[in-house]
Amino acid sequence: MDSKNHINKQESSPILVKAGDVANALSVSMRQVGYWSEEGRIPCHRLGKRCVRYSLPDVLKALEIETANH
């Protein structure tokens, strides 16, 4: 494999965190994070029926865009 065409999987994969991590970063409850996910206000990755993860940079960007529009 050519080294310049090789992409490190870790570099291309987003770091996904739990709702509690998002809640702590935003100083809100985990329930609020869940509501925002259900409403589509923040992006989430559903990895199963009950397993939901978030990309913190994507969440922050979504909320930043939302507050800028209001």
DSSP file (Angstrom, degrees, kcal/mol; ACC not computed):
  #  RESIDUE AA STRUCTURE BP1 BP2  ACC     N-H-->O    O-->H-N    N-H-->O    O-->H-N    TCO  KAPPA ALPHA  PHI   PSI    X-CA   Y-CA   Z-CA
    1    1 A M              0   0    0      0, 0.0     2,-0.3     0, 0.0     5,-0.1   0.000 360.0 360.0 360.0 134.8    0.0    0.0    0.0
    2    2 A D    >>  -     0   0    0      1,-0.1     3,-0.9     3,-0.0     4,-0.7  -0.532 360.0-138.4 -70.2 130.3    1.3    3.4   -0.9
    3    3 A S  T 34 S+     0   0    0     -2,-0.3     3,-0.5     1,-0.3    -1,-0.1   0.821 100.5  54.5 -65.3 -32.3    2.0    5.5    2.3
    4    4 A K  T 34 S+     0   0    0      1,-0.2    -1,-0.3     3,-0.0    -2,-0.0   0.726 110.3  47.2 -76.3 -17.7    0.6    8.7    0.9
    5    5 A N  T <4 S+     0   0    0     -3,-0.9     2,-0.4     2,-0.0    -1,-0.2   0.522  90.0 103.5 -93.4  -7.5   -2.7    7.0    0.1
    6    6 A H     <  -     0   0    0     -4,-0.7     2,-0.5    -3,-0.5    -3,-0.0  -0.623  56.2-162.0 -78.9 127.4   -2.9    5.3    3.4
    7    7 A I        -     0   0    0     -2,-0.4     2,-0.4     3,-0.0    -2,-0.0  -0.948  20.3-126.0-111.8 126.0   -5.4    7.0    5.8
    8    8 A N    >>  -     0   0    0     -2,-0.5     4,-1.4     1,-0.2     3,-0.6  -0.569  15.2-143.2 -69.3 122.4   -5.2    6.3    9.4
    9    9 A K  H 3> S+     0   0    0     -2,-0.4     4,-1.3     1,-0.3     3,-0.2   0.857  98.9  56.9 -57.7 -38.0   -8.6    5.0   10.5
   10   10 A Q  H 34 S+     0   0    0      1,-0.2    -1,-0.3     2,-0.2     3,-0.2   0.868 105.3  51.2 -63.5 -36.9   -8.3    6.8   13.9
   11   11 A E  H <4 S+     0   0    0     -3,-0.6    -1,-0.2     1,-0.2    -2,-0.2   0.826 113.4  44.1 -70.0 -31.4   -7.8   10.2   12.1
   12   12 A S  H  < S+     0   0    0     -4,-1.4    -1,-0.2    -3,-0.2    -2,-0.2   0.619  99.0  82.5 -91.0 -12.7  -10.8    9.8    9.9
   13   13 A S  S  < S-     0   0    0     -4,-1.3     2,-0.1    -5,-0.2    -5,-0.0  -0.775  79.3-126.3 -94.9 132.9  -13.2    8.5   12.6
   14   14 A P        -     0   0    0      0, 0.0     2,-0.6     0, 0.0    -2,-0.1  -0.434  24.7-113.4 -72.0 151.3  -14.9   11.0   14.8
   15   15 A I        -     0   0    0     -2,-0.1    41,-0.5     0, 0.0     2,-0.4  -0.774  35.3-154.3 -84.0 120.9  -14.6   10.6   18.5
   16   16 A L        -     0   0    0     -2,-0.6     2,-0.3    39,-0.2    39,-0.2  -0.813  11.9-171.0-103.2 137.9  -18.0    9.7   19.8
   17   17 A V  B     -A   54   0A   0     37,-3.3    37,-2.7    -2,-0.4     2,-0.1  -0.785  23.8-101.6-123.7 165.7  -19.1   10.5   23.4
   18   18 A K    >>  -     0   0    0     -2,-0.3     4,-1.7    35,-0.2     3,-0.6  -0.336  37.2-103.4 -82.4 165.9  -22.1    9.6   25.6
   19   19 A A  H 3> S+     0   0    0     33,-0.4     4,-2.9     1,-0.2     5,-0.2   0.855 120.5  59.4 -58.1 -37.0  -25.0   12.0   26.4
   20   20 A G  H 3> S+     0   0    0      1,-0.2     4,-2.4     2,-0.2    -1,-0.2   0.865 103.2  51.1 -62.3 -36.0  -23.5   12.6   29.9
   21   21 A D  H <> S+     0   0    0     -3,-0.6     4,-2.1     2,-0.2    -1,-0.2   0.902 112.2  46.4 -67.3 -40.8  -20.3   13.9   28.4
   22   22 A V  H  X S+     0   0    0     -4,-1.7     4,-1.9     2,-0.2    -2,-0.2   0.926 112.1  51.6 -65.4 -44.4  -22.3   16.3   26.2
   23   23 A A  H  X>S+     0   0    0     -4,-2.9     5,-2.0     1,-0.2     4,-1.0   0.914 110.8  47.7 -59.3 -44.9  -24.4   17.3   29.2
   24   24 A N  H  <5S+     0   0    0     -4,-2.4     3,-0.4     1,-0.2    -1,-0.2   0.906 111.0  50.9 -63.3 -41.5  -21.3   18.1   31.2
   25   25 A A  H  <5S+     0   0    0     -4,-2.1    -1,-0.2     1,-0.2    -2,-0.2   0.831 119.9  35.7 -65.9 -31.7  -19.7   20.1   28.4
   26   26 A L  H  <5S-     0   0    0     -4,-1.9    -1,-0.2     2,-0.1    -2,-0.2   0.444 105.7-123.2-102.0  -1.5  -22.9   22.2   28.0
   27   27 A S  T  <5S+     0   0    0     -4,-1.0     2,-0.3    -3,-0.4    -3,-0.2   0.914  72.7 116.7  56.6  46.7  -23.9   22.4   31.7
   28   28 A V      < -     0   0    0     -5,-2.0    -1,-0.2    -6,-0.1    -2,-0.1  -0.813  69.9 -87.8-130.4 173.4  -27.3   20.9   30.9
   29   29 A S     >  -     0   0    0     -2,-0.3     4,-1.7     1,-0.1     5,-0.1  -0.414  29.6-119.2 -81.2 160.0  -29.1   17.7   32.0
   30   30 A M  H  > S+     0   0    0      1,-0.2     4,-2.2     2,-0.2     5,-0.1   0.850 116.8  59.4 -63.3 -33.1  -28.7   14.4   30.1
   31   31 A R  H  > S+     0   0    0      1,-0.2     4,-2.4     2,-0.2    -1,-0.2   0.894 102.6  51.9 -62.5 -39.9  -32.5   14.6   29.6
   32   32 A Q  H  > S+     0   0    0      2,-0.2     4,-2.7     1,-0.2    -1,-0.2   0.901 107.3  52.1 -63.9 -40.6  -32.1   17.9   27.8
   33   33 A V  H  X S+     0   0    0     -4,-1.7     4,-2.0     1,-0.2    -1,-0.2   0.918 110.0  49.9 -60.2 -43.2  -29.5   16.3   25.5
   34   34 A G  H  X S+     0   0    0     -4,-2.2     4,-2.4     2,-0.2    -2,-0.2   0.902 109.9  50.1 -62.1 -42.4  -31.9   13.5   24.8
   35   35 A Y  H  X S+     0   0    0     -4,-2.4     4,-2.3     1,-0.2     6,-0.2   0.930 109.8  50.5 -61.2 -45.5  -34.7   16.0   24.0
   36   36 A W  H  X>S+     0   0    0     -4,-2.7     5,-2.0     1,-0.2     6,-1.1   0.881 110.5  50.4 -62.0 -37.0  -32.4   17.9   21.6
   37   37 A S  H ><5S+     0   0    0     -4,-2.0     3,-0.8     1,-0.2    -1,-0.2   0.940 111.0  47.7 -64.2 -47.3  -31.5   14.7   19.8
   38   38 A E  H 3<5S+     0   0    0     -4,-2.4    -2,-0.2     1,-0.3    -1,-0.2   0.854 112.4  49.8 -62.9 -35.4  -35.2   13.7   19.4
   39   39 A E  H 3<5S-     0   0    0     -4,-2.3    -1,-0.3    -5,-0.2    -2,-0.2   0.619 112.6-119.9 -78.0 -13.4  -36.0   17.2   18.1
   40   40 A G  T <<5S+     0   0    0     -3,-0.8    -3,-0.2    -4,-0.7    -2,-0.1   0.604  77.8 125.5  83.4  11.6  -33.2   17.0   15.6
   41   41 A R  S   <S+     0   0    0     -5,-2.0    -4,-0.2    -6,-0.2    25,-0.1   0.808  76.1  31.5 -73.1 -29.5  -31.5   20.1   17.1
   42   42 A I  S    S-     0   0    0     -6,-1.1    -2,-0.2    -9,-0.1     2,-0.2  -0.973  89.4-114.4-128.2 145.5  -28.2   18.2   17.6
   43   43 A P        +     0   0    0      0, 0.0     2,-0.3     0, 0.0    12,-0.3  -0.471  36.7 177.2 -76.8 147.2  -26.8   15.4   15.5
   44   44 A C        -     0   0    0     -2,-0.2     2,-0.5    10,-0.1    10,-0.2  -0.960  27.5-130.7-144.4 163.5  -26.4   12.0   17.0
   45   45 A H  E     -B   53   0B   0      8,-3.1     8,-2.6    -2,-0.3     2,-0.7  -0.971  17.2-151.9-118.0 116.1  -25.3    8.5   16.0
   46   46 A R  E     +B   52   0B   0     -2,-0.5     6,-0.2     6,-0.2     3,-0.1  -0.803  17.2 175.8 -91.3 115.7  -27.6    5.7   16.9
   47   47 A L        -     0   0    0      4,-3.1     2,-0.3    -2,-0.7     5,-0.2   0.326  67.6 -21.9-101.9   5.1  -25.5    2.5   17.3
   48   48 A G  S    S-     0   0    0      3,-0.8    -1,-0.1     1,-0.1     0, 0.0  -0.956  92.8 -59.8 172.3-172.1  -28.4    0.3   18.4
   49   49 A K  S    S+     0   0    0     -2,-0.3    -1,-0.1     1,-0.2     3,-0.0   0.891 134.2  11.1 -62.7 -40.0  -31.9    0.6   19.9
   50   50 A R  S    S+     0   0    0     -3,-0.1     2,-0.8     1,-0.0    -1,-0.2   0.422 104.5  99.0-118.9  -1.0  -30.6    2.3   23.0
   51   51 A C        +     0   0    0    -33,-0.0    -4,-3.1     2,-0.0    -3,-0.8  -0.803  44.6 168.1 -97.5 109.6  -27.0    3.2   22.2
   52   52 A V  E     -B   46   0B   0     -2,-0.8   -33,-0.4    -6,-0.2     2,-0.3  -0.973   7.6-177.9-123.0 133.6  -26.7    6.8   21.2
   53   53 A R  E     -B   45   0B   0     -8,-2.6    -8,-3.1    -2,-0.4     2,-0.3  -0.901   9.6-149.6-129.5 160.4  -23.4    8.7   20.8
   54   54 A Y  B     -A   17   0A   0    -37,-2.7   -37,-3.3    -2,-0.3     2,-0.8  -0.947  16.9-134.7-131.6 146.4  -22.5   12.2   19.9
   55   55 A S     >  -     0   0    0     -2,-0.3     4,-2.4   -12,-0.3     3,-0.4  -0.914  22.7-152.6 -95.9 110.3  -19.6   14.0   18.2
   56   56 A L  H  > S+     0   0    0     -2,-0.8     4,-2.7   -41,-0.5     5,-0.2   0.880  92.5  51.8 -56.8 -43.7  -19.0   16.9   20.6
   57   57 A P  H  > S+     0   0    0      0, 0.0     4,-2.1     0, 0.0    -1,-0.2   0.897 111.4  48.6 -59.9 -37.6  -17.6   19.3   17.8
   58   58 A D  H  > S+     0   0    0     -3,-0.4     4,-2.3     2,-0.2    -2,-0.2   0.892 111.6  49.3 -67.9 -39.2  -20.7   18.5   15.7
   59   59 A V  H  X S+     0   0    0     -4,-2.4     4,-2.3     2,-0.2     5,-0.2   0.941 112.0  47.8 -63.9 -47.6  -23.1   19.2   18.6
   60   60 A L  H  X S+     0   0    0     -4,-2.7     4,-2.2     1,-0.2    -2,-0.2   0.898 112.0  50.2 -61.1 -40.8  -21.3   22.5   19.4
   61   61 A K  H  X S+     0   0    0     -4,-2.1     4,-2.5    -5,-0.2    -1,-0.2   0.909 109.7  50.7 -63.8 -42.6  -21.4   23.6   15.8
   62   62 A A  H  X S+     0   0    0     -4,-2.3     4,-2.1     1,-0.2    -2,-0.2   0.905 113.4  44.8 -63.1 -42.4  -25.2   22.8   15.5
   63   63 A L  H  X S+     0   0    0     -4,-2.3     4,-2.4     2,-0.2    -1,-0.2   0.845 111.5  53.6 -71.6 -33.0  -26.0   24.8   18.6
   64   64 A E  H  X S+     0   0    0     -4,-2.2     4,-1.8    -5,-0.2    -2,-0.2   0.921 110.5  46.3 -65.1 -44.7  -23.8   27.6   17.5
   65   65 A I  H  X S+     0   0    0     -4,-2.5     4,-1.4     2,-0.2    -2,-0.2   0.903 112.1  52.0 -63.5 -41.9  -25.6   27.8   14.1
   66   66 A E  H  X S+     0   0    0     -4,-2.1     4,-0.5     1,-0.2     3,-0.2   0.916 111.1  45.6 -62.7 -44.2  -28.9   27.7   15.9
   67   67 A T  H >< S+     0   0    0     -4,-2.4     3,-0.6     1,-0.2    -1,-0.2   0.825 109.4  56.1 -70.7 -29.8  -28.1   30.5   18.3
   68   68 A A  H 3< S+     0   0    0     -4,-1.8    -1,-0.2     1,-0.2    -2,-0.2   0.818 105.5  52.4 -69.6 -29.3  -26.7   32.6   15.4
   69   69 A N  H 3<        0   0    0     -4,-1.4    -1,-0.2    -3,-0.2    -2,-0.2   0.579 360.0 360.0 -82.7  -9.5  -30.0   32.3   13.5
   70   70 A H    <<        0   0    0     -3,-0.6    -1,-0.2    -4,-0.5    -2,-0.2   0.416 360.0 360.0-106.6 360.0  -32.1   33.5   16.5
